[in-house]
Amino acid sequence: METLIAYVFVKYELKVPGFDAAKYRRDVLKGAVDFARAGENLALVFDCPEENIEVVRAYLDERCKNGDLKFGMHVSDHAVMTCLVVSTDDEHVHFVDGGDGGYTRAATALKARVAADTTP
């Protein structure tokens, strides 16, 4: 029920004391990329027009062939966003992932690529 209420407020950009749905929507769209970094690894989720997916893949493949990087990639047709709210004063963080296992499936593809590169 809470999700439905939030959806209505954001969809129709309604305002209540302490929450401006239009500003919230702008803030979410402004941060349409999610990333995490651990050591030399970068995990990235971003929204990309379908016609550009193969361009991105070709670029990464070329960099991989040159030995510049290794990558795993997963394309999803939807995303899941989790919002951690610290306070109503714009202190919140969004975590975005592919709705069908984005980071996990990309990591699986990366592990398979690395295993194939090290197999004698």
Secondary structure, DSSP 8 states (H G I E B T S, - for coil): -HHHHHHHHHHTT-EETTEEHHHHHHHHHHT-EEEEEETTEEEEEE---GGGHHHHHHHHHHHHHTTS--------S-EEEEEEES-SSS-EEEEEEETTTHHHHHHHHHHHHHHHHH--
